[in-house]
Amino acid sequence: MTQFDDNGLPITQLLIERDADLTVRAKLPGNYERPGEIVECTPLGYALLFGGANQRRTVTLLRERGAVE
């Protein structure tokens, strides 16, 4: 799944509807151009890191639901 340009918005909405924990921190692969990079972040942190310039709806939704960085 990707957050780039709000492509992950539908799954983000579904997870929020199902009471996903928006404070959880996960270690995830980072930028595909940097093999081996691992980032540790919350859902909001991930959206901010990899969202792209048009990635405002997902970030806005997460913030409205109390997500933290």
All heavy atoms as TSV, in Angstrom:
chain	resi	resn	atom	element	x	y	z
A	1	MET	N	N	0.845	-1.182	0.000
A	1	MET	CA	C	0.000	0.000	0.000
A	1	MET	C	C	0.884	1.238	0.000
A	1	MET	O	O	1.942	1.257	0.591
A	1	MET	CB	C	-0.883	0.001	1.241
A	1	MET	CG	C	-1.777	1.207	1.289
A	1	MET	SD	S	-2.808	1.301	2.744
A	1	MET	CE	C	-1.642	1.917	3.925
A	2	THR	N	N	0.424	2.249	-0.649
A	2	THR	CA	C	1.161	3.504	-0.678
A	2	THR	C	C	0.266	4.636	-0.218
A	2	THR	O	O	-0.939	4.596	-0.396
A	2	THR	CB	C	1.685	3.789	-2.100
A	2	THR	OG1	O	2.370	5.036	-2.084
A	2	THR	CG2	C	0.578	3.879	-3.121
A	3	GLN	N	N	0.864	5.620	0.380
A	3	GLN	CA	C	0.138	6.831	0.756
A	3	GLN	C	C	0.306	7.907	-0.302
A	3	GLN	O	O	-0.314	8.946	-0.226
A	3	GLN	CB	C	0.665	7.366	2.099
A	3	GLN	CG	C	0.300	6.508	3.265
A	3	GLN	CD	C	-1.186	6.492	3.521
A	3	GLN	OE1	O	-1.903	7.438	3.249
A	3	GLN	NE2	N	-1.674	5.398	4.029
A	4	PHE	N	N	1.154	7.685	-1.294
A	4	PHE	CA	C	1.488	8.732	-2.251
A	4	PHE	C	C	0.243	9.275	-2.936
A	4	PHE	O	O	-0.583	8.523	-3.451
A	4	PHE	CB	C	2.477	8.204	-3.285
A	4	PHE	CG	C	3.089	9.299	-4.100
A	4	PHE	CD1	C	4.027	10.151	-3.546
A	4	PHE	CD2	C	2.690	9.513	-5.402
A	4	PHE	CE1	C	4.585	11.181	-4.280
A	4	PHE	CE2	C	3.245	10.535	-6.151
A	4	PHE	CZ	C	4.189	11.365	-5.587
A	5	ASP	N	N	0.112	10.579	-2.929
A	5	ASP	CA	C	-1.016	11.285	-3.548
A	5	ASP	C	C	-2.367	10.751	-3.097
A	5	ASP	O	O	-3.296	10.614	-3.885
A	5	ASP	CB	C	-0.910	11.238	-5.073
A	5	ASP	CG	C	0.188	12.142	-5.589
A	5	ASP	OD1	O	0.610	13.057	-4.856
A	5	ASP	OD2	O	0.634	11.937	-6.727
A	6	ASP	N	N	-2.495	10.415	-1.838
A	6	ASP	CA	C	-3.753	9.941	-1.251
A	6	ASP	C	C	-4.205	8.589	-1.780
A	6	ASP	O	O	-5.362	8.216	-1.607
A	6	ASP	CB	C	-4.873	10.964	-1.429
A	6	ASP	CG	C	-4.818	12.076	-0.405
A	6	ASP	OD1	O	-4.375	11.834	0.729
A	6	ASP	OD2	O	-5.226	13.199	-0.729
A	7	ASN	N	N	-3.337	7.801	-2.402
A	7	ASN	CA	C	-3.740	6.478	-2.878
A	7	ASN	C	C	-4.156	5.570	-1.731
A	7	ASN	O	O	-4.939	4.648	-1.930
A	7	ASN	CB	C	-2.615	5.823	-3.672
A	7	ASN	CG	C	-2.415	6.472	-5.023
A	7	ASN	OD1	O	-3.344	7.002	-5.605
A	7	ASN	ND2	N	-1.200	6.435	-5.518
A	8	GLY	N	N	-3.662	5.823	-0.533
A	8	GLY	CA	C	-4.025	5.009	0.622
A	8	GLY	C	C	-5.223	5.527	1.394
A	8	GLY	O	O	-5.570	4.968	2.428
A	9	LEU	N	N	-5.866	6.577	0.910
A	9	LEU	CA	C	-6.991	7.169	1.650
A	9	LEU	C	C	-8.120	6.176	1.916
A	9	LEU	O	O	-8.597	6.098	3.052
A	9	LEU	CB	C	-7.512	8.412	0.934
A	9	LEU	CG	C	-8.641	9.164	1.630
A	9	LEU	CD1	C	-8.230	9.628	3.017
A	9	LEU	CD2	C	-9.092	10.343	0.781
A	10	PRO	N	N	-8.563	5.391	0.939
A	10	PRO	CA	C	-9.663	4.461	1.230
A	10	PRO	C	C	-9.334	3.456	2.339
A	10	PRO	O	O	-10.159	3.204	3.214
A	10	PRO	CB	C	-9.903	3.746	-0.105
A	10	PRO	CG	C	-9.405	4.710	-1.140
A	10	PRO	CD	C	-8.225	5.384	-0.489
A	11	ILE	N	N	-8.147	2.910	2.340
A	11	ILE	CA	C	-7.783	1.949	3.388
A	11	ILE	C	C	-7.600	2.661	4.722
A	11	ILE	O	O	-7.947	2.125	5.773
A	11	ILE	CB	C	-6.546	1.112	3.001
A	11	ILE	CG1	C	-6.384	-0.087	3.950
A	11	ILE	CG2	C	-5.291	1.927	3.047
A	11	ILE	CD1	C	-7.409	-1.132	3.778
A	12	THR	N	N	-7.109	3.896	4.692
A	12	THR	CA	C	-6.989	4.681	5.923
A	12	THR	C	C	-8.371	4.909	6.526
A	12	THR	O	O	-8.564	4.737	7.731
A	12	THR	CB	C	-6.298	6.037	5.639
A	12	THR	OG1	O	-5.011	5.782	5.075
A	12	THR	CG2	C	-6.158	6.865	6.900
A	13	GLN	N	N	-9.337	5.266	5.693
A	13	GLN	CA	C	-10.710	5.475	6.169
A	13	GLN	C	C	-11.283	4.187	6.766
A	13	GLN	O	O	-11.906	4.209	7.827
A	13	GLN	CB	C	-11.599	5.972	5.028
A	13	GLN	CG	C	-11.248	7.360	4.581
A	13	GLN	CD	C	-11.935	7.759	3.279
A	13	GLN	OE1	O	-12.075	6.950	2.365
A	13	GLN	NE2	N	-12.355	9.017	3.200
A	14	LEU	N	N	-11.056	3.068	6.094
A	14	LEU	CA	C	-11.554	1.787	6.587
A	14	LEU	C	C	-10.939	1.437	7.941
A	14	LEU	O	O	-11.648	1.021	8.868
A	14	LEU	CB	C	-11.247	0.675	5.578
A	14	LEU	CG	C	-11.648	-0.725	6.006
A	14	LEU	CD1	C	-13.166	-0.839	6.080
A	14	LEU	CD2	C	-11.067	-1.746	5.059
A	15	LEU	N	N	-9.640	1.600	8.068
A	15	LEU	CA	C	-8.976	1.288	9.326
A	15	LEU	C	C	-9.463	2.188	10.461
A	15	LEU	O	O	-9.653	1.726	11.585
A	15	LEU	CB	C	-7.462	1.393	9.168
A	15	LEU	CG	C	-6.845	0.297	8.285
A	15	LEU	CD1	C	-5.389	0.628	7.971
A	15	LEU	CD2	C	-6.974	-1.062	8.935
A	16	ILE	N	N	-9.685	3.445	10.171
A	16	ILE	CA	C	-10.213	4.366	11.188
A	16	ILE	C	C	-11.622	3.941	11.596
A	16	ILE	O	O	-11.962	3.914	12.780
A	16	ILE	CB	C	-10.174	5.823	10.689
A	16	ILE	CG1	C	-8.722	6.309	10.663
A	16	ILE	CG2	C	-11.040	6.728	11.570
A	16	ILE	CD1	C	-8.532	7.653	10.003
A	17	GLU	N	N	-12.445	3.563	10.616
A	17	GLU	CA	C	-13.800	3.091	10.924
A	17	GLU	C	C	-13.772	1.850	11.806
A	17	GLU	O	O	-14.687	1.615	12.588
A	17	GLU	CB	C	-14.552	2.773	9.628
A	17	GLU	CG	C	-14.930	3.994	8.827
A	17	GLU	CD	C	-15.452	3.647	7.447
A	17	GLU	OE1	O	-15.694	2.440	7.151
A	17	GLU	OE2	O	-15.626	4.568	6.641
A	18	ARG	N	N	-12.714	1.066	11.685
A	18	ARG	CA	C	-12.574	-0.167	12.463
A	18	ARG	C	C	-11.760	0.068	13.746
A	18	ARG	O	O	-11.279	-0.858	14.360
A	18	ARG	CB	C	-11.890	-1.246	11.630
A	18	ARG	CG	C	-12.589	-1.605	10.346
A	18	ARG	CD	C	-13.741	-2.565	10.603
A	18	ARG	NE	N	-14.206	-3.257	9.419
A	18	ARG	CZ	C	-15.047	-2.763	8.521
A	18	ARG	NH1	N	-15.474	-1.535	8.643
A	18	ARG	NH2	N	-15.448	-3.489	7.498
A	19	ASP	N	N	-11.626	1.340	14.131
A	19	ASP	CA	C	-10.957	1.740	15.376
A	19	ASP	C	C	-9.478	1.386	15.432
A	19	ASP	O	O	-8.954	0.957	16.470
A	19	ASP	CB	C	-11.675	1.151	16.597
A	19	ASP	CG	C	-13.085	1.706	16.756
A	19	ASP	OD1	O	-13.275	2.909	16.490
A	19	ASP	OD2	O	-13.987	0.939	17.122
A	20	ALA	N	N	-8.775	1.594	14.352
A	20	ALA	CA	C	-7.330	1.369	14.330
A	20	ALA	C	C	-6.643	2.281	15.348
A	20	ALA	O	O	-7.077	3.413	15.579
A	20	ALA	CB	C	-6.774	1.646	12.938
A	21	ASP	N	N	-5.583	1.795	15.944
A	21	ASP	CA	C	-4.788	2.569	16.895
A	21	ASP	C	C	-3.873	3.501	16.104
A	21	ASP	O	O	-2.918	3.056	15.483
A	21	ASP	CB	C	-3.965	1.622	17.763
A	21	ASP	CG	C	-3.133	2.344	18.811
A	21	ASP	OD1	O	-3.103	3.601	18.814
A	21	ASP	OD2	O	-2.486	1.652	19.608
A	22	LEU	N	N	-4.160	4.785	16.132
A	22	LEU	CA	C	-3.391	5.766	15.354
A	22	LEU	C	C	-2.135	6.225	16.069
A	22	LEU	O	O	-1.407	7.070	15.557
A	22	LEU	CB	C	-4.279	6.969	15.005
A	22	LEU	CG	C	-5.518	6.630	14.184
A	22	LEU	CD1	C	-6.328	7.894	13.916
A	22	LEU	CD2	C	-5.149	5.933	12.887
A	23	THR	N	N	-1.878	5.658	17.257
A	23	THR	CA	C	-0.657	6.012	17.981
A	23	THR	C	C	0.430	4.943	17.837
A	23	THR	O	O	1.543	5.141	18.306
A	23	THR	CB	C	-0.937	6.217	19.485
A	23	THR	OG1	O	-1.351	4.978	20.054
A	23	THR	CG2	C	-2.003	7.284	19.704
A	24	VAL	N	N	0.099	3.844	17.200
A	24	VAL	CA	C	1.058	2.749	17.069
A	24	VAL	C	C	2.254	3.211	16.237
A	24	VAL	O	O	2.116	3.988	15.298
A	24	VAL	CB	C	0.388	1.500	16.447
A	24	VAL	CG1	C	0.019	1.720	15.003
A	24	VAL	CG2	C	1.265	0.285	16.602
A	25	ARG	N	N	3.445	2.735	16.634
A	25	ARG	CA	C	4.662	3.031	15.876
A	25	ARG	C	C	5.121	1.730	15.244
A	25	ARG	O	O	5.123	0.687	15.887
A	25	ARG	CB	C	5.748	3.585	16.785
A	25	ARG	CG	C	5.384	4.946	17.382
A	25	ARG	CD	C	6.539	5.554	18.140
A	25	ARG	NE	N	7.601	6.012	17.270
A	25	ARG	CZ	C	7.589	7.146	16.568
A	25	ARG	NH1	N	6.553	7.939	16.626
A	25	ARG	NH2	N	8.607	7.482	15.822
A	26	ALA	N	N	5.507	1.792	13.992
A	26	ALA	CA	C	5.964	0.599	13.282
A	26	ALA	C	C	7.272	0.885	12.563
A	26	ALA	O	O	7.532	2.022	12.167
A	26	ALA	CB	C	4.907	0.171	12.276
A	27	LYS	N	N	8.072	-0.160	12.412
A	27	LYS	CA	C	9.288	-0.070	11.604
A	27	LYS	C	C	8.934	-0.583	10.215
A	27	LYS	O	O	8.467	-1.714	10.069
A	27	LYS	CB	C	10.405	-0.904	12.221
A	27	LYS	CG	C	10.912	-0.329	13.516
A	27	LYS	CD	C	12.047	-1.143	14.061
A	27	LYS	CE	C	12.527	-0.542	15.381
A	27	LYS	NZ	N	13.626	-1.299	15.947
A	28	LEU	N	N	9.140	0.272	9.231
A	28	LEU	CA	C	8.736	-0.025	7.861
A	28	LEU	C	C	9.860	0.285	6.889
A	28	LEU	O	O	10.713	1.131	7.172
A	28	LEU	CB	C	7.518	0.837	7.483
A	28	LEU	CG	C	6.311	0.729	8.397
A	28	LEU	CD1	C	5.359	1.885	8.145
A	28	LEU	CD2	C	5.621	-0.597	8.162
A	29	PRO	N	N	9.850	-0.350	5.720
A	29	PRO	CA	C	10.835	0.027	4.701
A	29	PRO	C	C	10.667	1.501	4.346
A	29	PRO	O	O	9.546	2.002	4.267
A	29	PRO	CB	C	10.474	-0.865	3.515
A	29	PRO	CG	C	9.696	-1.993	4.094
A	29	PRO	CD	C	8.988	-1.433	5.287
A	30	GLY	N	N	11.768	2.169	4.140
A	30	GLY	CA	C	11.734	3.589	3.794
A	30	GLY	C	C	11.621	3.791	2.295
A	30	GLY	O	O	10.945	3.049	1.598
A	31	ASN	N	N	12.327	4.751	1.813
A	31	ASN	CA	C	12.289	5.116	0.399
A	31	ASN	C	C	12.850	3.983	-0.454
A	31	ASN	O	O	13.919	3.460	-0.179
A	31	ASN	CB	C	13.102	6.394	0.198
A	31	ASN	CG	C	12.924	6.979	-1.177
A	31	ASN	OD1	O	13.034	6.289	-2.191
A	31	ASN	ND2	N	12.658	8.271	-1.219
A	32	TYR	N	N	12.127	3.623	-1.505
A	32	TYR	CA	C	12.573	2.524	-2.375
A	32	TYR	C	C	13.902	2.834	-3.052
A	32	TYR	O	O	14.592	1.922	-3.507
A	32	TYR	CB	C	11.506	2.202	-3.426
A	32	TYR	CG	C	11.308	3.272	-4.461
A	32	TYR	CD1	C	12.024	3.246	-5.658
A	32	TYR	CD2	C	10.413	4.317	-4.261
A	32	TYR	CE1	C	11.861	4.230	-6.607
A	32	TYR	CE2	C	10.239	5.299	-5.208
A	32	TYR	CZ	C	10.963	5.254	-6.380
A	32	TYR	OH	O	10.794	6.234	-7.322
A	33	GLU	N	N	14.282	4.090	-3.114
A	33	GLU	CA	C	15.554	4.466	-3.731
A	33	GLU	C	C	16.732	4.264	-2.767
A	33	GLU	O	O	17.877	4.421	-3.158
A	33	GLU	CB	C	15.514	5.920	-4.206
A	33	GLU	CG	C	14.537	6.120	-5.354
A	33	GLU	CD	C	14.430	7.573	-5.792
A	33	GLU	OE1	O	14.948	8.469	-5.095
A	33	GLU	OE2	O	13.809	7.801	-6.845
A	34	ARG	N	N	16.418	3.928	-1.504
A	34	ARG	CA	C	17.455	3.679	-0.502
A	34	ARG	C	C	17.244	2.285	0.090
A	34	ARG	O	O	16.709	2.150	1.201
A	34	ARG	CB	C	17.410	4.758	0.577
A	34	ARG	CG	C	17.809	6.139	0.061
A	34	ARG	CD	C	17.934	7.173	1.175
A	34	ARG	NE	N	16.671	7.550	1.788
A	34	ARG	CZ	C	15.845	8.481	1.308
A	34	ARG	NH1	N	16.129	9.111	0.199
A	34	ARG	NH2	N	14.740	8.777	1.942
A	35	PRO	N	N	17.637	1.237	-0.654
A	35	PRO	CA	C	17.429	-0.125	-0.170
A	35	PRO	C	C	18.011	-0.307	1.234
A	35	PRO	O	O	19.088	0.179	1.539
A	35	PRO	CB	C	18.184	-0.982	-1.180
A	35	PRO	CG	C	18.276	-0.133	-2.412
A	35	PRO	CD	C	18.352	1.291	-1.920
A	36	GLY	N	N	17.273	-0.993	2.056
A	36	GLY	CA	C	17.731	-1.246	3.414
A	36	GLY	C	C	17.328	-0.184	4.419
A	36	GLY	O	O	17.477	-0.392	5.623
A	37	GLU	N	N	16.827	0.959	3.949
A	37	GLU	CA	C	16.402	2.010	4.873
A	37	GLU	C	C	15.158	1.548	5.630
A	37	GLU	O	O	14.232	0.995	5.052
A	37	GLU	CB	C	16.075	3.298	4.110
A	37	GLU	CG	C	15.557	4.399	5.025
A	37	GLU	CD	C	15.139	5.647	4.266
A	37	GLU	OE1	O	14.305	5.551	3.342
A	37	GLU	OE2	O	15.661	6.713	4.606
A	38	ILE	N	N	15.168	1.764	6.926
A	38	ILE	CA	C	14.030	1.453	7.781
A	38	ILE	C	C	13.641	2.740	8.515
A	38	ILE	O	O	14.498	3.440	9.042
A	38	ILE	CB	C	14.372	0.368	8.818
A	38	ILE	CG1	C	14.827	-0.905	8.122
A	38	ILE	CG2	C	13.201	0.097	9.755
A	38	ILE	CD1	C	13.764	-1.614	7.318
A	39	VAL	N	N	12.348	3.029	8.516
A	39	VAL	CA	C	11.849	4.186	9.256
A	39	VAL	C	C	10.910	3.681	10.344
A	39	VAL	O	O	10.235	2.671	10.172
A	39	VAL	CB	C	11.127	5.205	8.343
A	39	VAL	CG1	C	12.075	5.806	7.339
A	39	VAL	CG2	C	9.934	4.578	7.646
A	40	GLU	N	N	10.892	4.381	11.459
A	40	GLU	CA	C	9.964	4.067	12.538
A	40	GLU	C	C	9.033	5.246	12.679
A	40	GLU	O	O	9.484	6.378	12.930
A	40	GLU	CB	C	10.707	3.810	13.845
A	40	GLU	CG	C	9.777	3.389	14.953
A	40	GLU	CD	C	10.499	3.031	16.236
A	40	GLU	OE1	O	11.706	2.754	16.195
A	40	GLU	OE2	O	9.829	3.038	17.277
A	41	CYS	N	N	7.735	5.000	12.491
A	41	CYS	CA	C	6.800	6.124	12.508
A	41	CYS	C	C	5.378	5.656	12.803
A	41	CYS	O	O	5.074	4.476	12.752
A	41	CYS	CB	C	6.846	6.868	11.177
A	41	CYS	SG	S	6.534	5.832	9.749
A	42	THR	N	N	4.537	6.626	13.095
A	42	THR	CA	C	3.104	6.406	13.265
A	42	THR	C	C	2.453	6.507	11.878
A	42	THR	O	O	3.107	6.914	10.912
A	42	THR	CB	C	2.504	7.493	14.170
A	42	THR	OG1	O	2.652	8.753	13.517
A	42	THR	CG2	C	3.163	7.532	15.537
A	43	PRO	N	N	1.165	6.192	11.775
A	43	PRO	CA	C	0.491	6.369	10.486
A	43	PRO	C	C	0.589	7.812	9.955
A	43	PRO	O	O	0.848	8.028	8.772
A	43	PRO	CB	C	-0.958	5.986	10.774
A	43	PRO	CG	C	-0.846	4.996	11.903
A	43	PRO	CD	C	0.292	5.500	12.737
A	44	LEU	N	N	0.433	8.777	10.843
A	44	LEU	CA	C	0.550	10.171	10.416
A	44	LEU	C	C	1.973	10.483	9.981
A	44	LEU	O	O	2.195	11.129	8.954
A	44	LEU	CB	C	0.110	11.126	11.525
A	44	LEU	CG	C	0.249	12.620	11.223
A	44	LEU	CD1	C	-0.508	13.019	9.963
A	44	LEU	CD2	C	-0.204	13.445	12.418
A	45	GLY	N	N	2.942	10.022	10.738
A	45	GLY	CA	C	4.338	10.235	10.373
A	45	GLY	C	C	4.657	9.653	9.009
A	45	GLY	O	O	5.353	10.258	8.197
A	46	TYR	N	N	4.127	8.461	8.743
A	46	TYR	CA	C	4.342	7.808	7.443
A	46	TYR	C	C	3.713	8.641	6.326
A	46	TYR	O	O	4.325	8.875	5.288
A	46	TYR	CB	C	3.749	6.406	7.456
A	46	TYR	CG	C	4.048	5.622	6.212
A	46	TYR	CD1	C	5.227	4.920	6.073
A	46	TYR	CD2	C	3.137	5.585	5.167
A	46	TYR	CE1	C	5.507	4.196	4.936
A	46	TYR	CE2	C	3.400	4.865	4.018
A	46	TYR	CZ	C	4.584	4.172	3.907
A	46	TYR	OH	O	4.857	3.463	2.770
A	47	ALA	N	N	2.491	9.097	6.539
A	47	ALA	CA	C	1.812	9.910	5.526
A	47	ALA	C	C	2.575	11.202	5.251
A	47	ALA	O	O	2.666	11.643	4.112
A	47	ALA	CB	C	0.385	10.225	5.972
A	48	LEU	N	N	3.140	11.791	6.286
A	48	LEU	CA	C	3.910	13.018	6.103
A	48	LEU	C	C	5.231	12.755	5.380
A	48	LEU	O	O	5.668	13.563	4.559
A	48	LEU	CB	C	4.172	13.690	7.453
A	48	LEU	CG	C	2.938	14.286	8.135
A	48	LEU	CD1	C	3.247	14.644	9.576
A	48	LEU	CD2	C	2.413	15.479	7.363
A	49	LEU	N	N	5.858	11.621	5.673
A	49	LEU	CA	C	7.131	11.289	5.031
A	49	LEU	C	C	6.981	10.929	3.562
A	49	LEU	O	O	7.803	11.295	2.733
A	49	LEU	CB	C	7.788	10.098	5.746
A	49	LEU	CG	C	8.517	10.368	7.035
A	49	LEU	CD1	C	8.919	9.046	7.682
A	49	LEU	CD2	C	9.749	11.221	6.790
A	50	PHE	N	N	5.943	10.165	3.248
A	50	PHE	CA	C	5.842	9.579	1.917
A	50	PHE	C	C	4.577	9.973	1.171
A	50	PHE	O	O	4.195	9.316	0.216
A	50	PHE	CB	C	5.918	8.048	2.024
A	50	PHE	CG	C	7.202	7.584	2.650
A	50	PHE	CD1	C	7.207	7.050	3.922
A	50	PHE	CD2	C	8.389	7.702	1.967
A	50	PHE	CE1	C	8.394	6.626	4.506
A	50	PHE	CE2	C	9.587	7.292	2.540
A	50	PHE	CZ	C	9.585	6.744	3.813
A	51	GLY	N	N	3.940	11.043	1.579
A	51	GLY	CA	C	2.661	11.405	1.000
A	51	GLY	C	C	2.696	12.119	-0.322
A	51	GLY	O	O	1.724	12.102	-1.057
A	52	GLY	N	N	3.769	12.756	-0.651
A	52	GLY	CA	C	3.782	13.538	-1.884
A	52	GLY	C	C	3.095	14.878	-1.689
A	52	GLY	O	O	2.433	15.128	-0.689
A	53	ALA	N	N	3.245	15.709	-2.658
A	53	ALA	CA	C	2.736	17.084	-2.566
A	53	ALA	C	C	1.216	17.158	-2.463
A	53	ALA	O	O	0.676	18.067	-1.849
A	53	ALA	CB	C	3.208	17.890	-3.771
A	54	ASN	N	N	0.501	16.222	-3.060
A	54	ASN	CA	C	-0.957	16.282	-3.074
A	54	ASN	C	C	-1.594	15.518	-1.919
A	54	ASN	O	O	-2.792	15.319	-1.893
A	54	ASN	CB	C	-1.485	15.705	-4.391
A	54	ASN	CG	C	-1.030	16.521	-5.572
A	54	ASN	OD1	O	-0.941	17.735	-5.490
A	54	ASN	ND2	N	-0.717	15.866	-6.660
A	55	GLN	N	N	-0.812	15.080	-0.966
A	55	GLN	CA	C	-1.246	14.178	0.084
A	55	GLN	C	C	-1.879	14.906	1.256
A	55	GLN	O	O	-1.465	14.714	2.359
A	55	GLN	CB	C	-0.021	13.386	0.536
A	55	GLN	CG	C	-0.255	11.961	0.824
A	55	GLN	CD	C	-1.108	11.774	2.057
A	55	GLN	OE1	O	-1.682	12.673	2.621
A	55	GLN	NE2	N	-1.223	10.564	2.461
A	56	ARG	N	N	-2.844	15.702	1.037
A	56	ARG	CA	C	-3.427	16.489	2.127
A	56	ARG	C	C	-4.641	15.821	2.753
A	56	ARG	O	O	-4.895	15.966	3.917
A	56	ARG	CB	C	-3.814	17.889	1.639
A	56	ARG	CG	C	-2.634	18.725	1.200
A	56	ARG	CD	C	-1.636	18.932	2.318
A	56	ARG	NE	N	-0.425	18.205	2.020
A	56	ARG	CZ	C	0.398	17.688	2.905
A	56	ARG	NH1	N	0.176	17.805	4.170
A	56	ARG	NH2	N	1.461	17.045	2.550
A	57	ARG	N	N	-5.463	15.123	2.003
A	57	ARG	CA	C	-6.695	14.549	2.571
A	57	ARG	C	C	-6.389	13.484	3.616
A	57	ARG	O	O	-7.046	13.445	4.656
A	57	ARG	CB	C	-7.589	13.989	1.468
A	57	ARG	CG	C	-8.165	15.097	0.588
A	57	ARG	CD	C	-9.072	14.565	-0.461
A	57	ARG	NE	N	-8.270	13.695	-1.356
A	57	ARG	CZ	C	-8.783	12.887	-2.266
A	57	ARG	NH1	N	-10.079	12.810	-2.430
A	57	ARG	NH2	N	-8.000	12.152	-3.024
A	58	THR	N	N	-5.419	12.617	3.350
A	58	THR	CA	C	-5.073	11.583	4.321
A	58	THR	C	C	-4.499	12.210	5.587
A	58	THR	O	O	-4.879	11.848	6.699
A	58	THR	CB	C	-4.081	10.573	3.721
A	58	THR	OG1	O	-4.680	9.973	2.571
A	58	THR	CG2	C	-3.729	9.490	4.721
A	59	VAL	N	N	-3.593	13.153	5.418
A	59	VAL	CA	C	-3.001	13.839	6.574
A	59	VAL	C	C	-4.087	14.558	7.364
A	59	VAL	O	O	-4.143	14.456	8.596
A	59	VAL	CB	C	-1.894	14.819	6.122
A	59	VAL	CG1	C	-1.455	15.710	7.268
A	59	VAL	CG2	C	-0.706	14.056	5.557
A	60	THR	N	N	-4.966	15.261	6.687
A	60	THR	CA	C	-6.050	15.977	7.356
A	60	THR	C	C	-6.945	15.013	8.118
A	60	THR	O	O	-7.287	15.251	9.278
A	60	THR	CB	C	-6.871	16.783	6.338
A	60	THR	OG1	O	-6.011	17.741	5.713
A	60	THR	CG2	C	-8.039	17.495	6.997
A	61	LEU	N	N	-7.320	13.910	7.488
A	61	LEU	CA	C	-8.174	12.913	8.137
A	61	LEU	C	C	-7.506	12.357	9.389
A	61	LEU	O	O	-8.128	12.274	10.455
A	61	LEU	CB	C	-8.496	11.779	7.169
A	61	LEU	CG	C	-9.285	10.607	7.756
A	61	LEU	CD1	C	-10.661	11.066	8.228
A	61	LEU	CD2	C	-9.401	9.486	6.733
A	62	LEU	N	N	-6.242	11.987	9.278
A	62	LEU	CA	C	-5.535	11.442	10.431
A	62	LEU	C	C	-5.460	12.455	11.566
A	62	LEU	O	O	-5.680	12.117	12.736
A	62	LEU	CB	C	-4.132	10.984	10.023
A	62	LEU	CG	C	-4.085	9.716	9.176
A	62	LEU	CD1	C	-2.705	9.546	8.554
A	62	LEU	CD2	C	-4.477	8.497	10.000
A	63	ARG	N	N	-5.179	13.690	11.236
A	63	ARG	CA	C	-5.112	14.734	12.282
A	63	ARG	C	C	-6.472	14.968	12.924
A	63	ARG	O	O	-6.570	15.147	14.140
A	63	ARG	CB	C	-4.557	16.025	11.702
A	63	ARG	CG	C	-3.068	15.955	11.480
A	63	ARG	CD	C	-2.500	17.252	11.004
A	63	ARG	NE	N	-1.034	17.193	11.009
A	63	ARG	CZ	C	-0.269	17.840	10.162
A	63	ARG	NH1	N	-0.812	18.626	9.239
A	63	ARG	NH2	N	1.033	17.729	10.235
A	64	GLU	N	N	-7.530	14.969	12.124
A	64	GLU	CA	C	-8.881	15.149	12.663
A	64	GLU	C	C	-9.251	14.027	13.636
A	64	GLU	O	O	-10.008	14.247	14.570
A	64	GLU	CB	C	-9.909	15.174	11.527
A	64	GLU	CG	C	-9.896	16.426	10.710
A	64	GLU	CD	C	-10.820	16.358	9.509
A	64	GLU	OE1	O	-11.341	15.275	9.183
A	64	GLU	OE2	O	-11.001	17.410	8.865
A	65	ARG	N	N	-8.702	12.858	13.413
A	65	ARG	CA	C	-9.006	11.698	14.266
A	65	ARG	C	C	-8.040	11.551	15.426
A	65	ARG	O	O	-8.036	10.556	16.123
A	65	ARG	CB	C	-9.013	10.426	13.441
A	65	ARG	CG	C	-9.989	10.426	12.306
A	65	ARG	CD	C	-11.398	10.779	12.799
A	65	ARG	NE	N	-12.224	11.094	11.665
A	65	ARG	CZ	C	-13.332	10.466	11.342
A	65	ARG	NH1	N	-13.787	9.519	12.118
A	65	ARG	NH2	N	-14.016	10.817	10.282
A	66	GLY	N	N	-7.169	12.551	15.636
A	66	GLY	CA	C	-6.288	12.558	16.793
A	66	GLY	C	C	-4.976	11.836	16.623
A	66	GLY	O	O	-4.288	11.552	17.606
A	67	ALA	N	N	-4.585	11.543	15.390
A	67	ALA	CA	C	-3.313	10.866	15.151
A	67	ALA	C	C	-2.147	11.758	15.587
A	67	ALA	O	O	-2.243	12.976	15.539
A	67	ALA	CB	C	-3.176	10.514	13.671
A	68	VAL	N	N	-1.093	11.110	16.019
A	68	VAL	CA	C	0.107	11.820	16.451
A	68	VAL	C	C	1.280	11.444	15.540
A	68	VAL	O	O	1.251	10.419	14.886
A	68	VAL	CB	C	0.460	11.473	17.920
A	68	VAL	CG1	C	-0.641	11.940	18.850
A	68	VAL	CG2	C	0.721	9.995	18.080
A	69	GLU	N	N	2.290	12.313	15.520
A	69	GLU	CA	C	3.480	12.027	14.712
A	69	GLU	C	C	4.441	11.129	15.439
A	69	GLU	O	O	4.627	11.145	16.587
A	69	GLU	CB	C	4.201	13.324	14.323
A	69	GLU	CG	C	3.481	14.044	13.207
A	69	GLU	CD	C	4.245	15.264	12.752
A	69	GLU	OE1	O	5.414	15.119	12.344
A	69	GLU	OE2	O	3.658	16.350	12.828
